[in-house]
Amino acid sequence: MQQSRFWVVGGEYTSCECETIVKGTERVVGPFESRTEAERTWRTLSEDHRPQAQVRFTIAQEPPAVLTA
């Protein structure tokens, strides 16, 4: 059985509601084999962009691959 991988995703949004991302600012970092590794990167990116209220990052978990016969 394969474990899940983790990605840090985000960028600059058009408002603080974080519903629509500004085209060209998208960031996808990873994959990471553990959530702990992804959290380190997420924390660094979040701290680096702290003064920018409309920049947000989150951790996404990739589901394990499903084997087909």
N, CA and C of each residue as an Amber inpcrd file, in Angstrom:
protein
   207
   0.8360000  -1.1910000   0.0000000   0.0000000   0.0000000   0.0000000
   0.8740000   1.2440000   0.0000000   0.5750000   2.1870000  -0.8380000
   1.3370000   3.4150000  -0.9730000   0.7930000   4.4910000  -0.0260000
   1.7040000   5.2580000   0.5880000   1.2760000   6.3350000   1.4710000
   0.9300000   7.5790000   0.6640000   0.1980000   8.4740000   1.3060000
  -0.1420000   9.7480000   0.6800000   1.0840000  10.6430000   0.5960000
   1.0620000  11.5490000  -0.3710000   2.0860000  12.5920000  -0.4500000
   1.4050000  13.9170000  -0.1510000   2.2180000  14.9120000   0.1780000
   1.7030000  16.2170000   0.5630000   2.3200000  17.2970000  -0.3160000
   1.5290000  18.3380000  -0.5710000   1.9410000  19.4660000  -1.4010000
   1.5910000  20.7550000  -0.6650000   2.3970000  21.8040000  -0.8660000
   2.0610000  23.1310000  -0.3570000   1.6130000  23.9380000  -1.5670000
   0.4030000  24.4820000  -1.4960000  -0.1710000  25.2110000  -2.6280000
  -0.6970000  26.5680000  -2.1650000  -0.6800000  27.5330000  -3.0690000
  -1.2250000  28.8420000  -2.7270000  -0.7340000  29.9050000  -3.6840000
  -0.7730000  31.1360000  -3.1950000  -0.3680000  32.2830000  -3.9910000
  -1.1010000  33.5190000  -3.5100000  -1.1540000  34.5220000  -4.3760000
  -1.8350000  35.7770000  -4.0340000  -3.2800000  35.7120000  -4.5180000
  -4.1910000  36.1060000  -3.6560000  -5.6190000  36.1010000  -3.9820000
  -6.1090000  37.5160000  -4.2350000  -7.2370000  37.6340000  -4.9130000
  -7.7770000  38.9480000  -5.2620000  -8.3830000  39.6680000  -4.0630000
  -8.6850000  38.9270000  -2.9860000  -9.2350000  39.5410000  -1.7760000
  -8.8530000  38.6690000  -0.5780000  -9.1160000  39.1620000   0.6060000
  -8.8080000  38.4120000   1.8280000  -9.7400000  37.2190000   2.0390000
 -10.7730000  37.0820000   1.2110000 -11.6420000  35.9110000   1.3020000
 -10.9680000  34.6780000   0.6800000  -9.8910000  34.9050000  -0.0680000
  -9.0940000  33.8240000  -0.6800000  -9.9340000  32.8920000  -1.5410000
 -10.7740000  33.4730000  -2.3850000 -11.6090000  32.6700000  -3.2740000
 -11.0410000  32.5870000  -4.6900000 -10.4080000  33.6630000  -5.1670000
  -9.8920000  33.7020000  -6.5280000  -8.4180000  34.0830000  -6.5000000
  -7.5830000  33.2050000  -7.0550000  -6.1410000  33.4550000  -7.0490000
  -5.7660000  34.3440000  -8.2320000  -4.8080000  35.2220000  -8.0250000
  -4.3270000  36.1060000  -9.0890000  -3.5170000  35.2660000 -10.0710000
  -3.9140000  35.3020000 -11.3340000  -3.2510000  34.5120000 -12.3700000
  -1.7540000  34.8350000 -12.3920000  -0.9600000  33.7790000 -12.4230000
   0.4880000  33.9380000 -12.4860000   1.1730000  33.9030000 -11.1230000
   0.3940000  33.9210000 -10.0360000   0.9980000  33.8860000  -8.7040000
   0.9070000  32.5050000  -8.0640000   0.3200000  31.5540000  -8.7650000
   0.1260000  30.2200000  -8.2140000   1.4700000  29.5760000  -7.8830000
   1.5190000  28.9000000  -6.7320000   2.7250000  28.1640000  -6.3350000
   2.3140000  26.7660000  -5.8980000   3.0360000  25.7760000  -6.3680000
   2.8560000  24.3930000  -5.9400000   4.2430000  23.8800000  -5.5910000
   4.4300000  23.4690000  -4.3250000   5.7320000  23.0080000  -3.8660000
   5.5720000  21.5820000  -3.3370000   6.4250000  20.6920000  -3.7690000
   6.3660000  19.3080000  -3.3080000   6.6740000  18.3850000  -4.4510000
   6.4500000  17.1300000  -4.2640000   5.7410000  16.4870000  -3.1630000
   6.6310000  16.2620000  -1.9480000   5.9790000  16.0900000  -0.8060000
   6.6410000  15.7510000   0.4440000   6.1080000  14.3970000   0.8920000
   6.9780000  13.5920000   1.4340000   6.5870000  12.2520000   1.8710000
   5.8870000  12.2540000   3.2280000   6.0360000  13.3640000   3.9940000
   5.3720000  13.4350000   5.2980000   4.7440000  14.8100000   5.4780000
   3.7300000  14.8450000   6.3030000   3.0760000  16.1190000   6.6080000
   4.0460000  17.0590000   7.3210000   4.9100000  16.5120000   8.1480000
   5.8890000  17.3260000   8.8760000   6.7870000  18.0910000   7.9160000
   7.2590000  17.4330000   6.8670000   8.0850000  18.1040000   5.8610000
   7.3020000  19.2220000   5.1730000   6.0550000  18.9380000   4.8150000
   5.2130000  19.9440000   4.1560000   4.9570000  21.1220000   5.0860000
   4.7570000  20.8580000   6.3750000   4.5070000  21.9340000   7.3370000
   5.7020000  22.8680000   7.4690000   6.9130000  22.3230000   7.3890000
   8.1130000  23.1810000   7.4460000   8.1130000  24.1770000   6.2830000
   7.8310000  23.6740000   5.0930000   7.8030000  24.5480000   3.9170000
   6.6510000  25.5300000   4.0050000   5.4780000  25.0560000   4.4240000
   4.3150000  25.9330000   4.5770000   4.6260000  27.0740000   5.5410000
   5.2550000  26.7430000   6.6740000   5.5820000  27.7580000   7.6830000
   6.5450000  28.8100000   7.1100000   7.5580000  28.3560000   6.3750000
   8.5270000  29.2810000   5.7760000   7.8480000  30.2040000   4.7630000
   7.0630000  29.6300000   3.8590000   6.3700000  30.4560000   2.8580000
   5.3980000  31.4320000   3.5210000   4.6720000  30.9750000   4.5200000
   3.7080000  31.8390000   5.2090000   4.4090000  32.9910000   5.9230000
   5.5150000  32.6920000   6.5800000   6.2720000  33.7440000   7.2750000
   6.8680000  34.7350000   6.2790000   7.3810000  34.2340000   5.1620000
   7.9800000  35.1130000   4.1450000   6.9650000  36.0930000   3.5580000
   5.6870000  35.7140000   3.5390000   4.6470000  36.5530000   2.9360000
   3.7090000  37.1570000   3.9770000   4.0860000  37.1260000   5.2360000
   3.2290000  37.6270000   6.3130000   2.7210000  39.0480000   6.0780000
   3.5480000  39.9910000   5.5900000   3.0460000  41.3610000   5.3870000
   1.9980000  41.4830000   4.2710000   1.8640000  40.4580000   3.4490000
   0.9370000  40.4960000   2.3210000  -0.3430000  39.7660000   2.7170000
  -1.3530000  40.5120000   3.1000000  -2.5810000  39.9280000   3.6470000
  -3.3160000  39.0100000   2.6720000  -3.1030000  39.1860000   1.3800000
  -3.8500000  38.4040000   0.3970000  -3.0670000  37.2140000  -0.1370000
  -1.9170000  36.9060000   0.4640000  -1.1380000  35.7340000   0.0610000
  -1.3620000  34.6410000   1.0880000  -1.7670000  33.4830000   0.6130000
  -2.0660000  32.3590000   1.5010000  -1.5140000  31.0660000   0.9140000
  -1.1260000  30.1690000   1.7970000  -0.6740000  28.8400000   1.4100000
  -1.3710000  27.8210000   2.2920000  -1.5490000  26.6310000   1.7600000
  -2.1610000  25.5430000   2.5150000  -1.4790000  24.2370000   2.1440000
  -1.7280000  23.2210000   2.9230000  -1.1740000  21.8980000   2.6490000
  -2.2850000  21.0270000   2.0720000  -1.9890000  20.4130000   0.9300000
  -2.9380000  19.4980000   0.2950000  -2.3700000  18.0840000   0.3820000
  -3.2460000  17.1610000   0.7020000  -2.8360000  15.7560000   0.7900000
  -3.3050000  15.0130000  -0.4510000  -2.3710000  14.3830000  -1.1080000
  -2.6710000  13.5930000  -2.2990000  -3.1220000  12.2120000  -1.8370000
  -4.2530000  11.7200000  -2.3060000  -4.6730000  10.3860000  -1.8920000
  -3.7150000   9.3280000  -2.4300000  -3.5980000   8.2250000  -1.7250000
  -2.7370000   7.1330000  -2.2390000  -3.2560000   6.6500000  -3.5830000
  -2.3500000   6.2280000  -4.4170000  -2.7380000   5.7020000  -5.7160000
  -3.5520000   4.4280000  -5.5290000  -4.5600000   4.2800000  -6.3380000
  -5.4060000   3.0910000  -6.2780000  -4.9460000   2.1390000  -7.3750000
  -4.6180000   0.9250000  -6.9640000  -4.1770000  -0.0780000  -7.9430000
  -5.3880000  -0.6340000  -8.6750000  -5.2730000  -0.7570000  -9.9780000
  -6.3450000  -1.3520000 -10.7750000  -5.8530000  -2.6490000 -11.3770000
  -6.7620000  -3.5770000 -11.5570000  -6.3950000  -4.8910000 -12.1110000
  -6.3790000  -4.8690000 -13.6140000
